[in-house]
Amino acid sequence: MSDKTILEHIASLVEEEHRLRADEKAEQTAARLKDVAEQLDQCWDLLRQRRAKREFGEDPDTAAVRDVGTVELYKG
């Protein structure tokens, strides 16, 4: 997966998040909003991994999506 593909997926998720937040049926969309937020965190994490690997001369394609628990608990 390329950086461009990841960024396109992020853009798509952000658009969906905005649509869901504008929806008046917030209780029906809460679960999907949580899922979208988790996917966004995973995408941003993957993009950061790829950029770091590239910066240090490693193959960015060896970066992998980490599980939600790992990404959500990351303290930065």
mmCIF file of the C-alpha atoms, coordinates in Angstrom:
data_MODEL
# 
_entry.id   MODEL 
# 
loop_
_atom_site.group_PDB 
_atom_site.id 
_atom_site.type_symbol 
_atom_site.label_atom_id 
_atom_site.label_alt_id 
_atom_site.label_comp_id 
_atom_site.label_asym_id 
_atom_site.label_entity_id 
_atom_site.label_seq_id 
_atom_site.pdbx_PDB_ins_code 
_atom_site.Cartn_x 
_atom_site.Cartn_y 
_atom_site.Cartn_z 
_atom_site.occupancy 
_atom_site.B_iso_or_equiv 
_atom_site.pdbx_formal_charge 
_atom_site.auth_seq_id 
_atom_site.auth_comp_id 
_atom_site.auth_asym_id 
_atom_site.auth_atom_id 
_atom_site.pdbx_PDB_model_num 
ATOM 1  C CA . MET A 1 1  ? 0.000   0.000  0.000  1.00 0.00 ? 1  MET A CA 1 
ATOM 2  C CA . SER A 1 2  ? 1.461   3.357  -0.988 1.00 0.00 ? 2  SER A CA 1 
ATOM 3  C CA . ASP A 1 3  ? 1.421   6.588  0.989  1.00 0.00 ? 3  ASP A CA 1 
ATOM 4  C CA . LYS A 1 4  ? -0.948  8.005  -1.625 1.00 0.00 ? 4  LYS A CA 1 
ATOM 5  C CA . THR A 1 5  ? -3.382  5.114  -1.132 1.00 0.00 ? 5  THR A CA 1 
ATOM 6  C CA . ILE A 1 6  ? -3.255  5.559  2.638  1.00 0.00 ? 6  ILE A CA 1 
ATOM 7  C CA . LEU A 1 7  ? -3.879  9.301  2.326  1.00 0.00 ? 7  LEU A CA 1 
ATOM 8  C CA . GLU A 1 8  ? -6.812  8.685  -0.024 1.00 0.00 ? 8  GLU A CA 1 
ATOM 9  C CA . HIS A 1 9  ? -8.289  6.236  2.492  1.00 0.00 ? 9  HIS A CA 1 
ATOM 10 C CA . ILE A 1 10 ? -7.793  8.795  5.270  1.00 0.00 ? 10 ILE A CA 1 
ATOM 11 C CA . ALA A 1 11 ? -9.603  11.432 3.190  1.00 0.00 ? 11 ALA A CA 1 
ATOM 12 C CA . SER A 1 12 ? -12.465 9.027  2.579  1.00 0.00 ? 12 SER A CA 1 
ATOM 13 C CA . LEU A 1 13 ? -12.739 8.211  6.282  1.00 0.00 ? 13 LEU A CA 1 
ATOM 14 C CA . VAL A 1 14 ? -12.671 11.907 7.227  1.00 0.00 ? 14 VAL A CA 1 
ATOM 15 C CA . GLU A 1 15 ? -15.495 12.609 4.769  1.00 0.00 ? 15 GLU A CA 1 
ATOM 16 C CA . GLU A 1 16 ? -17.511 9.750  6.254  1.00 0.00 ? 16 GLU A CA 1 
ATOM 17 C CA . GLU A 1 17 ? -16.793 10.997 9.778  1.00 0.00 ? 17 GLU A CA 1 
ATOM 18 C CA . HIS A 1 18 ? -18.079 14.467 8.849  1.00 0.00 ? 18 HIS A CA 1 
ATOM 19 C CA . ARG A 1 19 ? -21.243 12.976 7.320  1.00 0.00 ? 19 ARG A CA 1 
ATOM 20 C CA . LEU A 1 20 ? -21.848 10.852 10.414 1.00 0.00 ? 20 LEU A CA 1 
ATOM 21 C CA . ARG A 1 21 ? -21.326 13.797 12.766 1.00 0.00 ? 21 ARG A CA 1 
ATOM 22 C CA . ALA A 1 22 ? -23.833 15.848 10.758 1.00 0.00 ? 22 ALA A CA 1 
ATOM 23 C CA . ASP A 1 23 ? -26.419 13.068 11.024 1.00 0.00 ? 23 ASP A CA 1 
ATOM 24 C CA . GLU A 1 24 ? -29.172 13.745 13.544 1.00 0.00 ? 24 GLU A CA 1 
ATOM 25 C CA . LYS A 1 25 ? -29.405 10.047 14.501 1.00 0.00 ? 25 LYS A CA 1 
ATOM 26 C CA . ALA A 1 26 ? -26.236 10.176 16.602 1.00 0.00 ? 26 ALA A CA 1 
ATOM 27 C CA . GLU A 1 27 ? -27.099 7.098  18.653 1.00 0.00 ? 27 GLU A CA 1 
ATOM 28 C CA . GLN A 1 28 ? -27.369 5.002  15.499 1.00 0.00 ? 28 GLN A CA 1 
ATOM 29 C CA . THR A 1 29 ? -24.061 6.238  14.173 1.00 0.00 ? 29 THR A CA 1 
ATOM 30 C CA . ALA A 1 30 ? -22.032 6.104  17.403 1.00 0.00 ? 30 ALA A CA 1 
ATOM 31 C CA . ALA A 1 31 ? -20.664 2.634  16.700 1.00 0.00 ? 31 ALA A CA 1 
ATOM 32 C CA . ARG A 1 32 ? -19.687 3.551  13.142 1.00 0.00 ? 32 ARG A CA 1 
ATOM 33 C CA . LEU A 1 33 ? -18.056 6.783  14.332 1.00 0.00 ? 33 LEU A CA 1 
ATOM 34 C CA . LYS A 1 34 ? -15.972 4.779  16.793 1.00 0.00 ? 34 LYS A CA 1 
ATOM 35 C CA . ASP A 1 35 ? -14.956 2.388  14.013 1.00 0.00 ? 35 ASP A CA 1 
ATOM 36 C CA . VAL A 1 36 ? -14.042 5.257  11.685 1.00 0.00 ? 36 VAL A CA 1 
ATOM 37 C CA . ALA A 1 37 ? -11.969 6.940  14.425 1.00 0.00 ? 37 ALA A CA 1 
ATOM 38 C CA . GLU A 1 38 ? -10.100 3.692  15.075 1.00 0.00 ? 38 GLU A CA 1 
ATOM 39 C CA . GLN A 1 39 ? -9.431  3.188  11.364 1.00 0.00 ? 39 GLN A CA 1 
ATOM 40 C CA . LEU A 1 40 ? -8.159  6.753  11.087 1.00 0.00 ? 40 LEU A CA 1 
ATOM 41 C CA . ASP A 1 41 ? -5.772  6.184  13.984 1.00 0.00 ? 41 ASP A CA 1 
ATOM 42 C CA . GLN A 1 42 ? -4.508  3.006  12.317 1.00 0.00 ? 42 GLN A CA 1 
ATOM 43 C CA . CYS A 1 43 ? -4.015  4.752  8.974  1.00 0.00 ? 43 CYS A CA 1 
ATOM 44 C CA . TRP A 1 44 ? -2.130  7.674  10.500 1.00 0.00 ? 44 TRP A CA 1 
ATOM 45 C CA . ASP A 1 45 ? 0.019   5.228  12.473 1.00 0.00 ? 45 ASP A CA 1 
ATOM 46 C CA . LEU A 1 46 ? 0.803   3.244  9.331  1.00 0.00 ? 46 LEU A CA 1 
ATOM 47 C CA . LEU A 1 47 ? 1.700   6.415  7.452  1.00 0.00 ? 47 LEU A CA 1 
ATOM 48 C CA . ARG A 1 48 ? 4.017   7.508  10.299 1.00 0.00 ? 48 ARG A CA 1 
ATOM 49 C CA . GLN A 1 49 ? 5.666   4.065  10.285 1.00 0.00 ? 49 GLN A CA 1 
ATOM 50 C CA . ARG A 1 50 ? 6.232   4.235  6.525  1.00 0.00 ? 50 ARG A CA 1 
ATOM 51 C CA . ARG A 1 51 ? 7.701   7.728  6.713  1.00 0.00 ? 51 ARG A CA 1 
ATOM 52 C CA . ALA A 1 52 ? 10.010  6.771  9.592  1.00 0.00 ? 52 ALA A CA 1 
ATOM 53 C CA . LYS A 1 53 ? 11.244  3.677  7.762  1.00 0.00 ? 53 LYS A CA 1 
ATOM 54 C CA . ARG A 1 54 ? 11.891  5.714  4.625  1.00 0.00 ? 54 ARG A CA 1 
ATOM 55 C CA . GLU A 1 55 ? 13.740  8.374  6.640  1.00 0.00 ? 55 GLU A CA 1 
ATOM 56 C CA . PHE A 1 56 ? 16.078  5.760  8.108  1.00 0.00 ? 56 PHE A CA 1 
ATOM 57 C CA . GLY A 1 57 ? 16.725  3.955  4.830  1.00 0.00 ? 57 GLY A CA 1 
ATOM 58 C CA . GLU A 1 58 ? 14.411  1.040  5.451  1.00 0.00 ? 58 GLU A CA 1 
ATOM 59 C CA . ASP A 1 59 ? 11.745  -0.338 3.130  1.00 0.00 ? 59 ASP A CA 1 
ATOM 60 C CA . PRO A 1 60 ? 8.452   1.458  3.874  1.00 0.00 ? 60 PRO A CA 1 
ATOM 61 C CA . ASP A 1 61 ? 6.551   -1.541 2.496  1.00 0.00 ? 61 ASP A CA 1 
ATOM 62 C CA . THR A 1 62 ? 7.585   -3.516 5.582  1.00 0.00 ? 62 THR A CA 1 
ATOM 63 C CA . ALA A 1 63 ? 5.386   -1.283 7.755  1.00 0.00 ? 63 ALA A CA 1 
ATOM 64 C CA . ALA A 1 64 ? 2.256   -3.029 8.931  1.00 0.00 ? 64 ALA A CA 1 
ATOM 65 C CA . VAL A 1 65 ? -1.116  -1.991 10.268 1.00 0.00 ? 65 VAL A CA 1 
ATOM 66 C CA . ARG A 1 66 ? -1.090  -2.396 14.038 1.00 0.00 ? 66 ARG A CA 1 
ATOM 67 C CA . ASP A 1 67 ? -4.095  -3.592 15.981 1.00 0.00 ? 67 ASP A CA 1 
ATOM 68 C CA . VAL A 1 68 ? -6.509  -1.031 17.373 1.00 0.00 ? 68 VAL A CA 1 
ATOM 69 C CA . GLY A 1 69 ? -5.495  -1.755 20.972 1.00 0.00 ? 69 GLY A CA 1 
ATOM 70 C CA . THR A 1 70 ? -1.874  -0.918 20.251 1.00 0.00 ? 70 THR A CA 1 
ATOM 71 C CA . VAL A 1 71 ? -2.662  2.228  18.283 1.00 0.00 ? 71 VAL A CA 1 
ATOM 72 C CA . GLU A 1 72 ? -5.281  3.505  20.723 1.00 0.00 ? 72 GLU A CA 1 
ATOM 73 C CA . LEU A 1 73 ? -2.997  3.022  23.720 1.00 0.00 ? 73 LEU A CA 1 
ATOM 74 C CA . TYR A 1 74 ? 0.033   4.652  22.094 1.00 0.00 ? 74 TYR A CA 1 
ATOM 75 C CA . LYS A 1 75 ? 1.301   7.465  24.300 1.00 0.00 ? 75 LYS A CA 1 
ATOM 76 C CA . GLY A 1 76 ? 3.498   9.115  21.645 1.00 0.00 ? 76 GLY A CA 1 
# 
